[in-house]
Amino acid sequence: MSTTMTSRTPATIDEADIPVWSHRPKVMPKKVKGPIRNLKWLVMAVLLGIYWGVPWLRFDRGPFAPDQAVLIDLPGRKAYFLWFEIWPQEIYILAGLLIVAAIGLFFATAMLGRVWCGYACPQTVWTDLFMLVERWIEGDRAQRMKLDRAPFSVSKLGKRAAKYLSWALIGAMTGGAWILYFNDAPTVVPALFTGSAGFAVYATVAFLTASTYLMAGVARENVCTFMCPYARFQSAMFDKDTLVVSYHPARGEKRGKHKAGESWDGRGHCIDCRQCVEVCPTGIDIRDGLQMSCISCGLCVDACNTIMDRLSLPHGLIAYDTERNLELAAAGKPRVWRFLRLRTIGYGLVFTLAFAGVLYALIARAPLEASVLADRNPLFVRLSNGDFRNGYTLKLLNKSNEPQQVAITLDGLAGGELSILSHENEASPLIDLAPDTVAAVRVFVRLPAAAWGGAPLDYGFTIHDAARGLTLTAPARFEGPQK
């Protein structure tokens, strides 16, 4: 056997000829009608209604708390969500909610693909709104492309000015609604228009106006394609049974133009009309397969089904389907749907456990908390009769919206005597705690010299609220001279 080696000259590329940046064609999606588009309109209306409407909802928490249903009170360092009030030391609850949301997103992605991106992501919702306004002012895809190519004119200037001003107004409404979650809505809105709202408020509104305009009006699909990290790691949550927007090549190929009355024998149902490409908000061709830029919005499904109706062909050339079903269709086998599988069951179980944990943390919270700060200088004082005394500051947090009265006693310190500053002559003093406040109570504990063993003694302060039937113990330590 002889082998002949052919010498080849490696190709050389002049790197100076390679552009660092390549122009990305402007995506101008075409208007589409259909059930998926209608569902997206509904989801957009609901989500925007929630975003703009929730700050105006009232919720009666009593006379000592704000009545806004959802409020993040930064000066007061509390967050209010209907019945729940979150304090700074309970930030772990918000962290838990974020974890629950992340696991829920993983579960939805494994089951339904990028359903979050296509329907509920703020970038998608606001971009849809901006494009709707753009379509109202400048027309559909063909009209907008024509206007782009047209020379400068009064008509073009007027349309562009109307579009940009409308976008800026939506951006201002977005920023204005955001600050309502951190201020009392009926109070801050008049202040916004009278110039008395404060620099932080105006700066926040200005920043969110500009960022909304930039993201939804200028960047658009580039946010999903280049900026959002979710597109990069979504495949880690996909498997062959994940529902994604899919083109069925077994049915669509061989594609080509079709004339009325021609037979479909020997050819696919795709007529290469490119409607799926023209309606895509990210500008991809779904017929090339699943791509990172696809947000699973399903608008290409509506576009393709519309064409199928005109051709009197069944729907589903482009549809929400799974990779497994594409393989089965190519082999002429029936589809199977496997929503319950190890991955989804695992995500669902973890989601349920995490949600239950956060819910328990919310429900099981005590309305009263206590902590002990021992005096450090001096650690102890020796009295004239030989007894030892320690001083403490009790921090009592009343997390309820009503005043409380508590009694303080010692627990586990044999022979110890408790004295509360300003209540020295009372046999069983009651400490008044105002709603939603932290009270600092100065106390002194005296221990006879005979009871001191030469080593620190661990004990506790028992705080008892008789009206609520609530008792808690704050740990403390008694110090004295070492032997």
C-alpha positions as CSV (number, residue, x, y, z in Angstrom):
1,M,0.0,0.0,0.0
2,S,1.4,3.4,-0.9
3,T,0.5,6.6,0.7
4,T,0.8,9.9,-1.1
5,M,1.3,13.0,1.0
6,T,0.0,16.2,-0.5
7,S,1.7,19.3,0.8
8,R,-0.7,22.1,1.6
9,T,0.1,25.8,2.2
10,P,-1.7,27.0,5.3
11,A,-4.0,29.9,4.8
12,T,-2.8,33.2,6.1
13,I,-5.2,35.9,7.3
14,D,-4.2,39.5,7.7
15,E,-5.6,40.4,11.1
16,A,-5.6,44.0,10.1
17,D,-8.5,43.2,7.7
18,I,-10.7,41.7,10.4
19,P,-13.1,44.3,11.9
20,V,-13.1,44.5,15.6
21,W,-16.8,45.3,15.5
22,S,-19.4,44.2,13.0
23,H,-22.6,46.1,12.4
24,R,-25.7,44.3,13.7
25,P,-28.7,44.7,11.4
26,K,-31.6,46.6,13.0
27,V,-34.4,44.3,14.0
28,M,-37.9,45.6,13.1
29,P,-40.4,43.0,14.0
30,K,-43.6,42.7,12.0
31,K,-47.1,42.9,13.6
32,V,-48.6,39.4,14.2
33,K,-52.0,38.2,15.3
34,G,-52.9,35.0,17.0
35,P,-53.6,33.3,20.4
36,I,-50.0,33.5,21.6
37,R,-49.8,37.2,20.8
38,N,-53.1,37.7,22.6
39,L,-51.8,35.8,25.6
40,K,-48.7,38.0,25.6
41,W,-50.9,41.2,25.5
42,L,-52.8,39.8,28.5
43,V,-49.7,39.0,30.5
44,M,-48.2,42.4,29.7
45,A,-51.4,44.2,30.8
46,V,-51.6,42.3,34.0
47,L,-47.9,42.8,34.9
48,L,-47.9,46.5,34.1
49,G,-51.2,46.9,36.0
50,I,-49.6,45.2,39.0
51,Y,-46.4,47.3,38.8
52,W,-48.3,50.6,38.5
53,G,-51.2,49.7,40.7
54,V,-49.8,48.0,43.8
55,P,-48.4,51.2,45.4
56,W,-51.9,52.6,45.5
57,L,-53.4,49.7,47.4
58,R,-54.2,50.4,51.1
59,F,-53.9,48.0,54.0
60,D,-55.0,48.9,57.5
61,R,-52.3,47.9,60.0
62,G,-53.6,50.1,62.9
63,P,-52.8,53.6,64.0
64,F,-49.1,53.1,64.5
65,A,-48.0,51.8,61.0
66,P,-48.3,53.0,57.4
67,D,-51.4,51.9,55.5
68,Q,-49.7,51.3,52.1
69,A,-50.1,47.6,51.2
70,V,-46.5,47.2,49.9
71,L,-43.9,49.7,51.2
72,I,-40.1,49.5,51.7
73,D,-39.5,52.1,54.4
74,L,-35.8,52.9,54.2
75,P,-35.7,55.7,56.8
76,G,-37.7,53.4,59.2
77,R,-35.6,50.4,58.2
78,K,-38.7,48.2,57.6
79,A,-40.5,46.6,54.7
80,Y,-44.2,46.0,54.7
81,F,-46.0,43.4,52.6
82,L,-49.7,43.2,53.5
83,W,-49.7,41.3,56.8
84,F,-46.0,40.9,57.0
85,E,-43.5,43.3,58.4
86,I,-39.8,42.7,57.7
87,W,-37.1,44.1,60.0
88,P,-33.4,44.5,59.1
89,Q,-32.4,41.5,61.2
90,E,-34.9,39.4,59.2
91,I,-33.3,40.1,55.8
92,Y,-32.7,36.3,55.6
93,I,-36.4,36.1,54.8
94,L,-36.0,38.3,51.7
95,A,-32.9,36.2,50.8
96,G,-35.0,33.1,51.1
97,L,-37.7,34.6,48.8
98,L,-35.0,35.3,46.2
99,I,-33.8,31.7,46.5
100,V,-37.4,30.4,46.1
101,A,-37.9,32.6,43.0
102,A,-34.6,31.3,41.5
103,I,-35.6,27.7,42.1
104,G,-39.1,28.4,40.7
105,L,-37.4,29.9,37.6
106,F,-35.3,26.7,37.2
107,F,-38.4,24.6,37.5
108,A,-40.3,26.6,34.9
109,T,-37.3,26.5,32.6
110,A,-36.9,22.7,32.9
111,M,-40.6,22.3,32.2
112,L,-41.4,25.0,29.7
113,G,-38.2,26.4,28.5
114,R,-37.6,30.2,28.5
115,V,-41.2,31.0,29.4
116,W,-40.0,33.7,31.8
117,C,-38.0,35.4,29.0
118,G,-40.8,35.2,26.5
119,Y,-43.7,36.4,28.6
120,A,-42.8,37.9,32.0
121,C,-39.3,39.3,32.0
122,P,-39.4,43.1,32.5
123,Q,-37.1,43.5,29.4
124,T,-39.7,41.7,27.3
125,V,-42.7,43.4,28.8
126,W,-41.3,47.0,28.4
127,T,-39.9,46.3,25.0
128,D,-43.3,45.0,23.8
129,L,-44.8,48.2,25.2
130,F,-42.3,50.4,23.4
131,M,-42.7,48.6,20.1
132,L,-46.5,48.9,20.4
133,V,-46.2,52.7,20.7
134,E,-43.7,52.7,17.9
135,R,-46.1,50.8,15.7
136,W,-48.9,53.1,16.5
137,I,-46.9,56.2,15.5
138,E,-44.7,54.9,12.6
139,G,-46.7,52.0,11.3
140,D,-45.8,48.3,10.8
141,R,-42.5,46.8,9.7
142,A,-42.7,48.0,6.0
143,Q,-43.7,51.5,7.0
144,R,-40.9,51.8,9.6
145,M,-38.3,50.5,7.2
146,K,-39.4,53.0,4.6
147,L,-39.3,55.8,7.1
148,D,-35.8,54.8,8.1
149,R,-34.6,55.0,4.5
150,A,-36.5,58.3,3.8
151,P,-34.6,61.6,3.8
152,F,-35.2,64.1,6.5
153,S,-38.6,65.8,6.4
154,V,-41.1,67.5,8.7
155,S,-43.2,64.4,8.7
156,K,-40.3,62.1,9.7
157,L,-39.2,64.6,12.3
158,G,-42.7,64.8,13.8
159,K,-43.1,61.0,13.9
160,R,-39.7,60.4,15.5
161,A,-40.2,63.2,18.0
162,A,-43.6,61.8,19.0
163,K,-42.1,58.3,19.4
164,Y,-39.2,59.5,21.5
165,L,-41.3,61.7,23.7
166,S,-43.8,58.8,24.2
167,W,-40.9,56.5,25.2
168,A,-39.6,59.1,27.6
169,L,-43.0,59.5,29.1
170,I,-43.2,55.7,29.7
171,G,-39.8,55.7,31.1
172,A,-40.8,58.5,33.5
173,M,-43.9,56.6,34.5
174,T,-41.7,53.6,35.2
175,G,-39.3,55.5,37.4
176,G,-42.1,57.3,39.1
177,A,-43.9,54.1,39.9
178,W,-40.7,52.6,41.3
179,I,-40.2,55.3,43.9
180,L,-43.8,54.8,45.1
181,Y,-42.7,51.5,46.6
182,F,-40.3,53.4,48.9
183,N,-42.6,56.3,49.8
184,D,-46.3,56.9,50.6
185,A,-47.8,57.1,47.1
186,P,-50.5,59.7,47.7
187,T,-47.9,61.9,49.4
188,V,-45.0,61.7,47.1
189,V,-46.9,62.1,43.8
190,P,-48.0,65.6,44.5
191,A,-44.6,66.4,45.8
192,L,-43.1,65.2,42.5
193,F,-45.0,67.8,40.6
194,T,-44.5,70.7,43.1
195,G,-40.7,70.3,43.3
196,S,-40.6,69.3,46.9
197,A,-39.9,65.6,46.6
198,G,-36.2,65.7,47.4
199,F,-33.1,65.1,45.4
200,A,-33.0,61.3,45.9
201,V,-36.5,61.0,44.5
202,Y,-35.8,63.0,41.4
203,A,-32.4,61.4,40.8
204,T,-34.0,57.9,41.0
205,V,-36.8,58.9,38.6
206,A,-34.3,60.4,36.1
207,F,-32.0,57.4,36.3
208,L,-34.9,54.9,35.7
209,T,-36.3,57.1,33.0
210,A,-33.0,57.0,31.1
211,S,-32.4,53.3,31.7
212,T,-35.9,52.3,30.7
213,Y,-35.6,54.3,27.5
214,L,-32.1,52.8,26.8
215,M,-33.0,49.2,27.5
216,A,-36.5,49.0,26.0
217,G,-36.2,51.6,23.2
218,V,-32.6,51.4,22.1
219,A,-30.9,48.1,23.2
220,R,-34.0,45.9,23.0
221,E,-33.1,42.4,21.7
222,N,-29.4,43.1,22.4
223,V,-30.1,42.9,26.1
224,C,-31.4,39.3,25.7
225,T,-28.7,38.3,23.2
226,F,-25.5,39.9,24.7
227,M,-26.2,41.3,28.2
228,C,-28.4,38.9,30.0
229,P,-26.4,36.0,31.5
230,Y,-29.5,33.8,31.6
231,A,-29.2,33.0,27.9
232,R,-25.8,31.6,28.6
233,F,-26.6,29.0,31.2
234,Q,-30.2,28.1,30.2
235,S,-29.0,25.0,28.4
236,A,-27.9,23.6,31.7
237,M,-31.6,23.3,32.7
238,F,-32.7,21.9,29.3
239,D,-33.1,18.3,28.4
240,K,-34.8,16.4,25.5
241,D,-38.2,16.9,27.1
242,T,-38.1,20.6,27.7
243,L,-40.8,22.5,25.9
244,V,-39.2,25.0,23.4
245,V,-40.2,26.7,20.2
246,S,-39.3,24.3,17.5
247,Y,-39.4,24.1,13.7
248,H,-40.3,20.6,12.4
249,P,-37.9,19.9,9.5
250,A,-39.4,16.4,8.9
251,R,-42.5,18.2,7.8
252,G,-41.1,21.5,6.5
253,E,-38.3,20.3,4.3
254,K,-37.6,20.5,1.4
255,R,-38.7,24.1,1.6
256,G,-39.5,26.3,-1.3
257,K,-42.0,28.7,-2.9
258,H,-45.4,27.3,-3.6
259,K,-48.1,28.3,-6.1
260,A,-51.8,27.8,-5.7
261,G,-52.9,24.4,-7.1
262,E,-49.5,22.9,-7.0
263,S,-49.1,19.4,-5.4
264,W,-47.3,19.0,-2.1
265,D,-45.9,15.7,-3.1
266,G,-42.1,15.5,-2.8
267,R,-41.7,18.8,-0.9
268,G,-42.2,20.2,2.6
269,H,-44.8,22.5,3.9
270,C,-42.4,25.4,4.5
271,I,-42.8,27.9,1.6
272,D,-39.9,30.0,2.8
273,C,-42.1,33.1,3.3
274,R,-39.8,34.3,6.2
275,Q,-42.8,35.4,8.2
276,C,-41.3,33.6,11.2
277,V,-38.1,35.7,10.8
278,E,-39.9,39.0,10.3
279,V,-42.0,38.7,13.5
280,C,-39.2,37.6,15.7
281,P,-38.3,40.2,18.3
282,T,-34.6,39.0,18.3
283,G,-34.3,38.7,14.5
284,I,-33.4,35.0,14.4
285,D,-34.5,32.2,12.0
286,I,-36.1,29.5,14.1
287,R,-35.7,27.1,11.2
288,D,-32.0,27.0,12.0
289,G,-32.8,25.2,15.3
290,L,-32.8,26.3,18.9
291,Q,-30.6,29.3,19.5
292,M,-29.3,31.3,22.4
293,S,-31.1,34.4,21.2
294,C,-34.5,32.6,21.1
295,I,-36.6,33.9,24.1
296,S,-39.5,31.4,23.4
297,C,-42.0,34.2,22.9
298,G,-43.9,32.0,20.3
299,L,-44.7,34.8,17.9
300,C,-43.2,32.8,15.1
301,V,-45.8,30.1,15.9
302,D,-48.7,32.5,15.3
303,A,-47.1,33.8,12.1
304,C,-46.5,30.3,10.7
305,N,-50.0,29.1,11.7
306,T,-51.5,32.1,9.9
307,I,-49.7,31.0,6.7
308,M,-50.8,27.4,7.2
309,D,-54.4,28.6,7.4
310,R,-54.0,30.4,4.0
311,L,-52.5,27.2,2.5
312,S,-55.2,25.0,4.1
313,L,-52.5,23.0,5.9
314,P,-52.6,21.9,9.6
315,H,-50.9,24.0,12.3
316,G,-47.7,23.0,14.0
317,L,-45.0,23.4,11.4
318,I,-43.5,25.7,14.1
319,A,-44.8,24.9,17.6
320,Y,-43.9,24.5,21.2
321,D,-42.4,21.0,21.2
322,T,-39.5,19.0,22.6
323,E,-36.3,17.7,21.1
324,R,-37.5,14.2,21.8
325,N,-40.7,14.8,19.8
326,L,-38.7,16.2,16.9
327,E,-36.7,13.0,16.7
328,L,-39.8,10.9,17.0
329,A,-41.5,12.9,14.2
330,A,-38.4,12.4,12.0
331,A,-38.7,8.6,12.6
332,G,-42.5,8.6,11.9
333,K,-43.4,7.8,15.5
334,P,-46.0,9.5,17.7
335,R,-45.2,12.2,20.2
336,V,-44.7,11.6,23.9
337,W,-44.9,14.2,26.6
338,R,-42.8,13.7,29.8
339,F,-43.5,16.6,32.1
340,L,-42.9,14.4,35.2
341,R,-39.2,13.4,35.1
342,L,-36.3,13.3,37.5
343,R,-35.2,16.9,36.8
344,T,-38.6,18.5,37.2
345,I,-39.5,16.4,40.2
346,G,-36.2,17.4,41.8
347,Y,-36.7,21.1,41.1
348,G,-40.3,20.9,42.3
349,L,-39.4,19.2,45.5
350,V,-36.6,21.7,46.3
351,F,-39.0,24.6,45.4
352,T,-41.7,23.2,47.8
353,L,-39.2,22.7,50.6
354,A,-37.7,26.2,50.2
355,F,-41.1,27.8,49.9
356,A,-42.3,26.0,53.0
357,G,-39.2,27.1,54.9
358,V,-39.7,30.8,54.1
359,L,-43.4,30.5,54.9
360,Y,-42.7,29.0,58.2
361,A,-40.1,31.7,59.0
362,L,-42.7,34.3,58.3
363,I,-45.5,32.7,60.3
364,A,-43.4,31.6,63.2
365,R,-41.8,35.0,63.9
366,A,-42.3,36.3,67.4
367,P,-43.6,39.8,67.9
368,L,-41.0,40.5,70.5
369,E,-37.2,40.1,70.5
370,A,-34.6,40.7,73.2
371,S,-30.9,41.0,73.4
372,V,-28.5,41.7,76.2
373,L,-25.5,44.1,76.1
374,A,-23.3,43.7,79.2
375,D,-21.2,46.6,80.5
376,R,-17.6,46.2,79.6
377,N,-16.0,48.8,81.7
378,P,-16.1,47.9,84.4
379,L,-17.2,44.2,84.1
380,F,-18.4,44.2,87.6
381,V,-18.6,46.4,90.7
382,R,-17.9,45.3,94.3
383,L,-20.4,46.9,96.7
384,S,-19.6,48.2,100.2
385,N,-21.2,45.1,101.7
386,G,-19.1,42.7,99.6
387,D,-21.7,41.8,97.0
388,F,-21.0,41.9,93.3
389,R,-23.0,43.9,90.7
390,N,-23.2,43.7,86.9
391,G,-24.8,46.2,84.7
392,Y,-26.7,45.5,81.4
393,T,-28.7,47.2,78.7
394,L,-31.6,45.1,77.5
395,K,-32.7,45.8,73.9
396,L,-36.4,45.0,73.7
397,L,-37.8,45.1,70.1
398,N,-41.6,45.4,69.8
399,K,-42.3,44.2,66.2
400,S,-46.1,44.5,66.6
401,N,-48.2,47.5,65.7
402,E,-49.6,47.8,69.2
403,P,-48.1,48.8,72.6
404,Q,-46.8,46.1,74.8
405,Q,-46.1,45.7,78.6
406,V,-43.5,43.2,79.7
407,A,-42.2,42.0,83.0
408,I,-38.5,41.1,83.4
409,T,-37.2,38.5,85.8
410,L,-34.0,36.5,86.3
411,D,-33.7,32.8,85.3
412,G,-31.0,30.5,86.5
413,L,-29.0,32.8,88.8
414,A,-29.4,31.6,92.4
415,G,-29.4,34.4,94.9
416,G,-29.4,37.1,92.2
417,E,-31.4,40.3,92.6
418,L,-32.7,42.4,89.7
419,S,-33.0,46.1,89.8
420,I,-34.5,48.1,86.8
421,L,-33.5,51.7,86.4
422,S,-36.4,54.1,87.1
423,H,-38.3,51.2,88.6
424,E,-36.2,50.5,91.7
425,N,-39.1,50.9,94.2
426,E,-41.6,48.7,92.3
427,A,-42.1,45.1,93.4
428,S,-43.1,43.8,89.9
429,P,-42.5,46.5,87.4
430,L,-44.0,46.5,83.9
431,I,-42.0,48.0,81.1
432,D,-43.9,49.8,78.4
433,L,-42.9,49.1,74.8
434,A,-44.1,51.4,72.1
435,P,-45.2,49.9,68.7
436,D,-42.5,49.2,66.1
437,T,-39.7,50.5,68.3
438,V,-36.6,49.2,70.2
439,A,-36.5,50.1,73.9
440,A,-33.2,50.3,75.8
441,V,-33.8,49.2,79.4
442,R,-30.9,49.6,82.0
443,V,-30.8,46.9,84.6
444,F,-28.5,45.8,87.4
445,V,-28.0,42.4,88.8
446,R,-26.5,41.9,92.3
447,L,-25.1,38.7,93.6
448,P,-24.1,38.0,97.2
449,A,-20.4,37.3,97.8
450,A,-21.3,33.9,99.3
451,A,-23.0,32.9,96.0
452,W,-20.0,33.8,93.9
453,G,-17.9,30.7,93.0
454,G,-15.0,32.4,91.2
455,A,-16.1,31.6,87.6
456,P,-18.5,33.4,85.3
457,L,-22.2,32.3,85.7
458,D,-24.5,31.8,82.7
459,Y,-28.1,32.7,83.2
460,G,-30.9,34.5,81.4
461,F,-33.4,37.4,81.5
462,T,-36.9,36.2,81.1
463,I,-39.2,38.7,79.4
464,H,-42.9,37.9,79.8
465,D,-45.9,39.5,78.0
466,A,-48.9,38.4,79.9
467,A,-51.4,40.0,77.5
468,R,-50.1,37.9,74.6
469,G,-49.0,34.9,76.6
470,L,-45.5,35.3,75.2
471,T,-42.3,34.4,77.1
472,L,-38.8,34.5,75.9
473,T,-35.3,34.3,77.5
474,A,-32.3,36.4,76.6
475,P,-29.0,34.8,77.6
476,A,-26.5,36.7,79.8
477,R,-23.4,36.1,81.8
478,F,-22.5,37.3,85.3
479,E,-18.9,38.4,85.8
480,G,-16.9,38.7,89.0
481,P,-13.3,38.3,90.3
482,Q,-11.5,35.2,89.2
483,K,-10.2,32.8,91.9
